[in-house]
Amino acid sequence: MHVLNCRAFGGVVIGAVVLLSPRGARAQQRVPAVGIGRAAAQIGAGVLAMPVGFIGGGLATRWVANRFGATSDGVSSIALAGAYASAGFATAAGPTLVGGGPHASGSYFGALGGAIVGGTGSVALVRLNRAVDAGGVARVLSLIGVVILPSVGATVGYNLTRGYRR
């Protein structure tokens, strides 16, 4: 009977060590999964923020270029570059503002990297559409892809960098 109690006590001790070990604690602090609703909200916020950033950034850089005395062609080029850059920054802000959910947070810079990758895919899709005439339905679908790809990239980038937060 004494041997049986020692084995039971040993099992309890081993179980407690496993449960209280840092490995067990990490398992309890898992980042909750991203729900479809949160992912849709992150994508939607990025899609809504993109034109605001594009127009606002273009107008702001046009104003600055005019103030510094750039030529008419220079102002146009600078404004276009500023518009695209600020559209990327604004698109990345969408998923970041929606957030990772309770007990989770991600990185704005991860979202920014994803927006850049998605924007590159968007540019490639535009070039593909110019090279190949696929018809009306394919053009509408590719237009949707061009608009949504930067935000999808930002959402994926943000959610890949999610971590546990108390």
Residue frames as a rotation matrix with the C-alpha (Angstrom) as fourth column:
MET 1
0.572 0.820 0.000 0.00
0.820 -0.572 0.000 0.00
0.000 0.000 -1.000 0.00
HIS 2
0.408 -0.514 -0.755 2.87
0.170 -0.769 0.616 2.33
-0.897 -0.379 -0.227 0.76
VAL 3
-0.669 -0.657 0.348 4.41
0.418 0.054 0.907 1.69
-0.614 0.752 0.238 -2.69
LEU 4
-0.105 0.735 0.670 1.08
0.981 -0.032 0.189 2.51
0.161 0.678 -0.718 -4.34
ASN 5
0.780 0.382 -0.496 0.87
0.514 -0.843 0.159 5.85
-0.358 -0.379 -0.853 -2.52
CYS 6
-0.080 -0.894 -0.440 4.44
0.129 -0.447 0.885 6.73
-0.988 0.014 0.151 -3.57
ARG 7
-0.693 -0.120 0.711 3.60
0.692 0.167 0.703 6.03
-0.203 0.979 -0.033 -7.22
ALA 8
0.355 0.889 0.289 0.44
0.916 -0.392 0.082 8.10
0.186 0.236 -0.954 -7.00
PHE 9
0.647 -0.196 -0.737 2.33
0.273 -0.843 0.463 10.92
-0.712 -0.501 -0.492 -5.30
GLY 10
-0.470 -0.881 0.063 5.06
0.297 -0.090 0.951 10.68
-0.831 0.465 0.304 -7.96
GLY 11
-0.359 0.432 0.827 2.43
0.928 0.070 0.367 10.92
0.100 0.899 -0.426 -10.71
VAL 12
0.737 0.640 -0.217 0.93
0.669 -0.737 0.100 14.00
-0.096 -0.219 -0.971 -9.08
VAL 13
0.261 -0.735 -0.625 4.38
0.130 -0.615 0.778 15.62
-0.957 -0.284 -0.065 -8.81
ILE 14
-0.689 -0.520 0.505 5.22
0.527 0.117 0.841 14.85
-0.497 0.846 0.193 -12.45
GLY 15
0.047 0.808 0.588 1.83
0.974 -0.167 0.152 16.16
0.221 0.565 -0.795 -13.56
ALA 16
0.779 0.220 -0.587 2.30
0.442 -0.856 0.266 19.35
-0.444 -0.467 -0.765 -11.56
VAL 17
-0.204 -0.931 -0.302 5.78
0.192 -0.341 0.920 19.88
-0.960 0.130 0.249 -13.01
VAL 18
-0.627 0.015 0.778 4.44
0.772 0.145 0.619 19.46
-0.103 0.989 -0.102 -16.55
LEU 19
0.381 0.887 0.261 1.50
0.894 -0.426 0.142 21.81
0.237 0.179 -0.955 -15.96
LEU 20
0.834 -0.053 -0.550 3.54
0.265 -0.834 0.483 24.46
-0.485 -0.548 -0.681 -14.20
SER 21
-0.189 -0.951 0.246 6.49
0.745 0.024 0.667 24.37
-0.640 0.310 0.704 -16.58
PRO 22
-0.424 -0.026 -0.905 7.04
-0.315 -0.933 0.175 27.30
-0.849 0.359 0.388 -18.93
ARG 23
-0.991 0.079 -0.104 6.08
-0.067 0.377 0.924 25.06
0.112 0.923 -0.368 -21.84
GLY 24
-0.412 0.893 -0.182 2.70
0.910 0.412 -0.040 24.45
0.039 -0.182 -0.983 -20.26
ALA 25
-0.085 0.338 -0.937 2.30
0.394 -0.853 -0.344 28.17
-0.915 -0.398 -0.060 -19.58
ARG 26
-0.791 -0.245 -0.560 3.05
-0.380 -0.521 0.764 29.00
-0.480 0.817 0.319 -23.21
ALA 27
-0.855 0.514 0.075 0.41
0.431 0.620 0.656 26.55
0.291 0.592 -0.751 -24.33
GLN 28
-0.074 0.853 -0.516 -2.14
0.929 -0.129 -0.346 28.33
-0.362 -0.505 -0.783 -22.14
GLN 29
0.004 0.004 -1.000 -1.16
0.016 -1.000 -0.004 31.71
-1.000 -0.016 -0.004 -23.67
ARG 30
-0.501 -0.114 0.858 -1.96
0.799 0.319 0.510 30.82
-0.332 0.941 -0.068 -27.26
VAL 31
-0.861 0.232 -0.452 -3.02
-0.356 -0.910 0.211 33.62
-0.363 0.343 0.866 -29.54
PRO 32
-0.006 0.929 0.370 -6.72
0.061 0.370 -0.927 33.25
-0.998 0.017 -0.059 -30.31
ALA 33
-0.475 -0.117 0.872 -7.52
0.817 0.311 0.487 32.44
-0.328 0.943 -0.052 -33.93
VAL 34
-0.871 0.203 -0.448 -8.57
-0.322 -0.923 0.208 35.24
-0.372 0.326 0.869 -36.26
GLY 35
-0.160 0.906 0.392 -12.29
0.406 0.422 -0.811 35.00
-0.900 0.029 -0.435 -36.91
ILE 36
-0.350 0.099 0.931 -13.79
0.936 -0.002 0.352 35.55
0.037 0.995 -0.092 -40.35
GLY 37
0.724 0.686 0.067 -15.59
0.675 -0.726 0.133 38.65
0.140 -0.051 -0.989 -39.10
ARG 38
0.556 -0.606 -0.568 -12.40
0.106 -0.627 0.772 40.25
-0.824 -0.490 -0.285 -37.78
ALA 39
-0.474 -0.751 0.460 -10.50
0.560 0.146 0.816 39.41
-0.679 0.644 0.352 -40.98
ALA 40
0.022 0.571 0.821 -13.31
0.964 -0.230 0.134 40.92
0.265 0.788 -0.556 -43.08
ALA 41
0.903 0.291 -0.315 -13.28
0.390 -0.863 0.320 44.05
-0.179 -0.412 -0.893 -40.91
GLN 42
0.110 -0.947 -0.301 -9.49
0.208 -0.274 0.939 44.34
-0.972 -0.166 0.167 -41.29
ILE 43
-0.549 -0.268 0.792 -9.72
0.797 0.118 0.592 44.00
-0.252 0.956 0.148 -45.07
GLY 44
0.387 0.805 0.450 -12.64
0.874 -0.476 0.098 46.44
0.293 0.355 -0.888 -45.24
ALA 45
0.769 -0.157 -0.620 -10.85
0.265 -0.804 0.532 49.03
-0.582 -0.573 -0.577 -43.13
GLY 46
-0.316 -0.949 0.025 -7.80
0.337 -0.088 0.937 48.77
-0.887 0.304 0.348 -45.38
VAL 47
-0.357 0.274 0.893 -9.90
0.931 0.025 0.365 49.12
0.078 0.961 -0.264 -48.54
LEU 48
0.723 0.689 0.053 -11.62
0.675 -0.720 0.161 52.21
0.149 -0.081 -0.986 -47.11
ALA 49
0.578 -0.563 -0.591 -8.36
0.179 -0.619 0.765 53.79
-0.796 -0.548 -0.256 -45.93
MET 50
-0.194 -0.753 0.629 -6.52
0.812 0.236 0.534 53.27
-0.551 0.614 0.565 -49.23
PRO 51
0.111 0.204 0.973 -8.26
0.847 -0.531 0.015 55.96
0.519 0.822 -0.232 -51.35
VAL 52
0.975 0.191 -0.115 -8.19
0.222 -0.779 0.587 58.41
0.022 -0.598 -0.802 -48.43
GLY 53
0.341 -0.929 -0.146 -4.42
0.282 -0.047 0.958 57.96
-0.897 -0.368 0.246 -48.19
PHE 54
-0.201 -0.403 0.893 -3.99
0.956 0.120 0.269 58.12
-0.215 0.907 0.361 -51.96
ILE 55
0.439 0.459 0.773 -5.94
0.660 -0.748 0.070 61.34
0.610 0.479 -0.631 -52.41
GLY 56
0.988 -0.039 -0.148 -4.69
0.089 -0.643 0.760 63.00
-0.125 -0.765 -0.632 -49.21
GLY 57
0.252 -0.967 0.041 -1.07
0.443 0.153 0.883 62.06
-0.860 -0.204 0.467 -49.80
GLY 58
-0.104 -0.240 0.965 -1.21
0.993 -0.083 0.087 63.14
0.059 0.967 0.247 -53.43
LEU 59
0.697 0.439 0.567 -2.67
0.421 -0.891 0.171 66.52
0.580 0.119 -0.806 -52.54
ALA 60
0.892 -0.389 -0.229 -0.23
0.072 -0.377 0.924 67.04
-0.445 -0.841 -0.308 -49.68
THR 61
-0.022 -0.963 0.267 2.87
0.633 0.193 0.750 66.18
-0.774 0.186 0.605 -51.73
ARG 62
0.125 0.132 0.983 1.59
0.916 -0.397 -0.063 68.30
0.382 0.908 -0.171 -54.65
TRP 63
0.950 0.272 0.156 1.27
0.183 -0.884 0.430 71.26
0.255 -0.380 -0.889 -52.26
VAL 64
0.583 -0.800 -0.139 4.78
0.149 -0.063 0.987 70.69
-0.799 -0.596 0.082 -50.87
ALA 65
-0.125 -0.649 0.751 6.28
0.906 0.234 0.353 70.32
-0.405 0.724 0.558 -54.36
ASN 66
0.463 0.358 0.811 4.63
0.685 -0.725 -0.071 73.56
0.562 0.589 -0.581 -55.47
ARG 67
0.992 -0.071 -0.104 5.96
0.028 -0.683 0.730 75.37
-0.123 -0.727 -0.675 -52.38
PHE 68
0.265 -0.962 0.064 9.49
0.216 0.124 0.969 74.22
-0.940 -0.243 0.241 -53.14
GLY 69
0.204 -0.131 -0.970 9.25
-0.702 -0.710 -0.051 75.45
-0.682 0.692 -0.237 -56.75
ALA 70
-0.465 -0.328 0.822 9.21
0.241 0.847 0.474 72.16
-0.852 0.419 -0.315 -58.69
THR 71
-0.888 0.147 -0.436 8.35
-0.459 -0.333 0.824 72.23
-0.024 0.932 0.363 -62.38
SER 72
0.048 0.997 -0.057 4.89
-0.996 0.043 -0.083 71.24
-0.081 0.060 0.995 -63.54
ASP 73
0.347 0.011 -0.938 6.07
-0.389 0.912 -0.134 67.75
0.853 0.411 0.321 -64.59
GLY 74
-0.704 -0.682 -0.197 8.03
-0.051 0.326 -0.944 67.41
0.709 -0.654 -0.264 -61.36
VAL 75
-0.587 0.576 0.569 5.01
-0.798 -0.294 -0.526 68.34
-0.136 -0.763 0.632 -59.27
SER 76
0.421 0.802 -0.423 2.94
-0.865 0.496 0.081 65.69
0.275 0.332 0.902 -61.03
SER 77
0.081 -0.480 -0.873 5.55
-0.100 0.868 -0.486 62.97
0.992 0.127 0.022 -60.55
ILE 78
-0.879 -0.436 0.194 6.16
-0.195 -0.043 -0.980 63.87
0.435 -0.899 -0.047 -56.92
ALA 79
-0.285 0.863 0.418 2.42
-0.951 -0.200 -0.236 63.97
-0.121 -0.465 0.877 -56.20
LEU 80
0.510 0.466 -0.723 1.91
-0.612 0.787 0.077 60.54
0.605 0.403 0.687 -57.77
ALA 81
-0.333 -0.707 -0.623 4.78
0.093 0.633 -0.768 59.03
0.938 -0.314 -0.145 -55.77
GLY 82
-0.894 0.027 0.446 3.43
-0.428 -0.337 -0.838 60.62
0.128 -0.941 0.313 -52.57
ALA 83
0.082 0.997 0.001 -0.06
-0.987 0.081 0.138 59.35
0.137 -0.012 0.990 -53.35
TYR 84
0.394 0.035 -0.918 1.10
-0.237 0.969 -0.064 55.76
0.888 0.243 0.390 -53.77
ALA 85
-0.655 -0.713 -0.251 3.31
0.099 0.248 -0.964 55.88
0.750 -0.656 -0.091 -50.67
SER 86
-0.768 0.393 0.505 0.61
-0.638 -0.403 -0.657 57.33
-0.055 -0.827 0.560 -48.44
ALA 87
0.299 0.862 -0.408 -1.94
-0.845 0.438 0.307 54.87
0.444 0.253 0.860 -49.84
GLY 88
-0.014 -0.397 -0.918 0.32
0.094 0.913 -0.396 52.05
0.995 -0.092 0.025 -48.65
PHE 89
-0.932 -0.351 0.091 0.70
-0.028 -0.180 -0.983 53.59
0.362 -0.919 0.158 -45.20
ALA 90
-0.407 0.860 0.309 -3.06
-0.912 -0.368 -0.179 54.16
-0.040 -0.354 0.934 -44.91
THR 91
0.310 0.512 -0.801 -3.90
-0.569 0.775 0.275 50.66
0.762 0.371 0.531 -46.13
ALA 92
-0.413 -0.557 -0.721 -1.64
0.282 0.674 -0.682 49.17
0.866 -0.485 -0.121 -43.46
ALA 93
-0.886 0.107 0.451 -3.36
-0.436 -0.520 -0.734 51.31
0.156 -0.847 0.508 -40.83
GLY 94
-0.004 0.983 -0.182 -6.72
-0.805 0.104 0.584 49.62
0.593 0.149 0.791 -41.51
PRO 95
0.358 0.136 -0.924 -5.94
0.197 0.956 0.217 46.16
0.913 -0.259 0.315 -40.07
THR 96
-0.683 -0.678 -0.272 -3.90
0.441 -0.086 -0.894 47.76
0.583 -0.730 0.357 -37.29
LEU 97
-0.714 0.477 0.513 -6.81
-0.636 -0.748 -0.190 49.96
0.293 -0.461 0.837 -36.21
VAL 98
0.383 0.846 -0.370 -9.23
-0.565 0.532 0.631 47.03
0.731 -0.033 0.682 -36.21
GLY 99
-0.050 -0.538 0.841 -6.67
-0.994 0.110 0.012 45.12
-0.099 -0.836 -0.540 -34.14
GLY 100
-0.674 -0.396 -0.624 -5.91
-0.487 0.873 -0.027 41.51
0.556 0.286 -0.781 -33.45
GLY 101
0.281 0.844 -0.457 -8.75
0.006 0.475 0.880 40.86
0.960 -0.250 0.128 -31.06
PRO 102
0.820 0.059 0.569 -8.80
-0.552 -0.185 0.813 40.21
0.153 -0.981 -0.119 -27.34
HIS 103
0.600 -0.662 0.449 -5.42
-0.183 0.433 0.883 39.19
-0.778 -0.612 0.139 -25.94
ALA 104
0.190 -0.580 0.792 -3.70
0.900 0.425 0.096 39.59
-0.393 0.694 0.603 -29.32
SER 105
0.666 -0.041 -0.745 -1.85
-0.240 -0.957 -0.162 42.32
-0.706 0.287 -0.647 -31.13
GLY 106
0.571 -0.461 0.679 0.10
0.806 0.472 -0.357 42.51
-0.156 0.751 0.641 -34.34
SER 107
-0.312 -0.817 -0.484 2.63
0.539 -0.572 0.618 44.76
-0.782 -0.068 0.619 -35.98
TYR 108
0.653 0.460 -0.602 1.90
-0.145 -0.705 -0.695 47.80
-0.744 0.541 -0.393 -38.13
PHE 109
-0.133 -0.799 -0.587 5.15
-0.860 -0.201 0.469 47.16
-0.493 0.567 -0.660 -39.95
GLY 110
-0.737 0.007 0.676 4.01
0.186 0.964 0.192 43.62
-0.650 0.267 -0.711 -40.73
ALA 111
0.347 0.928 0.139 0.84
0.548 -0.080 -0.833 45.12
-0.761 0.365 -0.536 -42.18
LEU 112
0.478 -0.242 -0.844 2.90
-0.566 -0.820 -0.085 47.64
-0.672 0.519 -0.529 -44.14
GLY 113
-0.661 -0.749 0.029 5.04
-0.512 0.479 0.713 44.86
-0.548 0.457 -0.700 -45.61
GLY 114
-0.450 0.590 0.671 1.91
0.588 0.760 -0.275 42.95
-0.672 0.271 -0.689 -46.55
ALA 115
0.597 0.667 -0.446 0.43
0.141 -0.635 -0.760 46.08
-0.789 0.391 -0.473 -48.17
ILE 116
-0.034 -0.702 -0.711 3.59
-0.803 -0.405 0.438 46.47
-0.595 0.586 -0.550 -50.26
VAL 117
-0.863 -0.256 0.435 3.42
-0.024 0.882 0.471 42.82
-0.504 0.396 -0.767 -51.36
GLY 118
-0.042 0.943 0.329 -0.30
0.697 0.264 -0.667 43.15
-0.716 0.201 -0.669 -52.13
GLY 119
0.537 0.176 -0.825 0.30
-0.276 -0.887 -0.370 46.41
-0.797 0.426 -0.428 -53.99
THR 120
-0.537 -0.782 -0.316 2.98
-0.647 0.142 0.749 44.72
-0.541 0.607 -0.582 -56.07
GLY 121
-0.701 0.382 0.602 0.50
0.501 0.865 0.034 41.97
-0.507 0.325 -0.798 -56.95
SER 122
0.371 0.869 -0.326 -2.01
0.399 -0.466 -0.790 44.66
-0.839 0.163 -0.520 -57.82
VAL 123
0.137 -0.430 -0.892 0.44
-0.708 -0.673 0.216 46.34
-0.693 0.602 -0.396 -60.22
ALA 124
-0.865 -0.463 0.194 1.22
-0.238 0.718 0.654 42.96
-0.442 0.520 -0.731 -61.80
LEU 125
-0.271 0.858 0.437 -2.50
0.695 0.488 -0.527 42.34
-0.666 0.161 -0.729 -62.31
VAL 126
0.524 0.398 -0.753 -2.90
-0.140 -0.832 -0.537 45.73
-0.840 0.387 -0.380 -64.01
ARG 127
-0.317 -0.735 -0.600 0.00
-0.794 -0.140 0.592 44.95
-0.519 0.664 -0.539 -66.34
LEU 128
-0.829 0.081 0.554 -1.45
0.231 0.951 0.207 41.54
-0.510 0.299 -0.806 -67.10
ASN 129
0.195 0.981 0.021 -4.79
0.540 -0.089 -0.837 43.14
-0.819 0.175 -0.547 -67.99
ARG 130
0.373 -0.134 -0.918 -3.07
-0.585 -0.802 -0.121 45.54
-0.720 0.582 -0.378 -70.38
ALA 131
-0.650 -0.737 -0.188 -1.20
-0.634 0.389 0.669 42.70
-0.419 0.554 -0.720 -72.07
VAL 132
-0.932 0.353 0.077 -4.14
0.357 0.862 0.360 40.27
0.061 0.363 -0.930 -72.45
ASP 133
-0.540 0.838 0.083 -7.72
-0.807 -0.543 0.232 41.07
0.240 0.059 0.969 -73.40
ALA 134
-0.996 0.088 0.009 -9.66
0.077 0.918 -0.389 38.58
-0.042 -0.386 -0.921 -71.28
GLY 135
-0.365 0.924 0.116 -13.16
0.516 0.097 0.851 40.04
0.775 0.371 -0.512 -71.72
GLY 136
-0.020 0.491 0.871 -15.67
-0.348 -0.820 0.454 41.94
0.937 -0.294 0.188 -69.63
VAL 137
0.897 0.426 -0.121 -16.23
-0.059 0.386 0.921 39.60
0.439 -0.818 0.371 -66.69
ALA 138
0.359 -0.849 -0.387 -12.51
0.899 0.426 -0.101 38.96
0.251 -0.312 0.917 -66.21
ARG 139
-0.418 -0.508 0.753 -11.83
0.336 -0.857 -0.391 42.71
0.844 0.090 0.529 -66.26
VAL 140
0.396 0.629 0.669 -14.42
-0.479 -0.480 0.735 43.37
0.784 -0.611 0.111 -63.56
LEU 141
0.933 -0.077 -0.351 -13.00
0.307 0.680 0.666 40.57
0.187 -0.729 0.658 -61.41
SER 142
0.007 -1.000 -0.023 -9.46
0.919 0.015 -0.393 41.81
0.394 -0.018 0.919 -61.92
LEU 143
-0.152 0.019 0.988 -10.54
-0.107 -0.994 0.003 45.37
0.983 -0.105 0.153 -61.02
ILE 144
0.847 0.474 0.239 -11.88
-0.318 0.091 0.944 43.99
0.425 -0.876 0.228 -57.74
GLY 145
0.671 -0.668 -0.322 -8.58
0.733 0.662 0.156 42.17
0.109 -0.341 0.934 -57.26
VAL 146
-0.195 -0.759 0.621 -6.55
0.567 -0.604 -0.560 45.31
0.800 0.243 0.548 -57.99
VAL 147
0.140 0.333 0.932 -8.50
-0.461 -0.812 0.359 47.26
0.877 -0.480 0.040 -55.38
ILE 148
0.882 0.389 0.266 -8.57
-0.407 0.344 0.846 44.57
0.238 -0.854 0.462 -52.68
LEU 149
0.581 -0.679 -0.449 -5.08
0.466 0.730 -0.500 42.97
0.667 0.081 0.740 -52.99
PRO 150
-0.366 -0.776 0.514 -3.15
-0.114 -0.511 -0.852 45.63
0.924 -0.370 0.099 -51.00
SER 151
0.053 0.464 0.884 -5.64
-0.948 -0.255 0.191 45.38
0.314 -0.848 0.426 -48.13
VAL 152
0.941 0.225 -0.251 -5.59
-0.171 0.961 0.219 41.57
0.290 -0.163 0.943 -48.18
GLY 153
0.186 -0.960 -0.210 -1.79
0.397 0.269 -0.878 41.72
0.899 0.080 0.431 -48.08
ALA 154
-0.402 -0.301 0.865 -1.87
-0.545 -0.680 -0.491 44.15
0.736 -0.668 0.110 -45.16
THR 155
0.530 0.687 0.497 -4.32
-0.826 0.287 0.485 41.92
0.191 -0.667 0.720 -43.27
VAL 156
0.844 -0.282 -0.457 -2.21
0.229 0.959 -0.169 38.81
0.486 0.038 0.873 -43.85
GLY 157
-0.142 -0.971 0.192 0.96
0.208 -0.219 -0.953 40.67
0.968 -0.095 0.233 -42.84
TYR 158
-0.167 0.163 0.972 -0.65
-0.832 -0.552 -0.051 42.00
0.529 -0.818 0.227 -39.67
ASN 159
0.750 0.593 0.294 -2.09
-0.657 0.617 0.433 38.63
0.075 -0.518 0.852 -38.67
LEU 160
0.588 -0.631 -0.506 1.21
0.301 0.752 -0.587 36.82
0.751 0.193 0.632 -39.32
THR 161
-0.498 -0.816 0.294 2.81
0.041 -0.361 -0.932 39.05
0.866 -0.452 0.213 -36.70
ARG 162
0.458 0.749 0.478 0.09
-0.507 -0.222 0.833 38.59
0.730 -0.624 0.278 -34.09
GLY 163
-0.623 -0.632 -0.461 1.23
0.103 0.518 -0.849 37.70
0.775 -0.577 -0.257 -30.62
TYR 164
0.162 0.668 -0.726 -0.30
0.848 0.281 0.449 37.12
0.504 -0.689 -0.521 -27.20
ARG 165
-0.653 -0.254 0.713 -1.06
-0.102 -0.904 -0.416 40.23
0.750 -0.344 0.564 -25.17
ARG 166
-0.657 0.413 -0.630 -2.55
0.754 0.355 -0.553 40.34
-0.005 -0.839 -0.544 -21.66
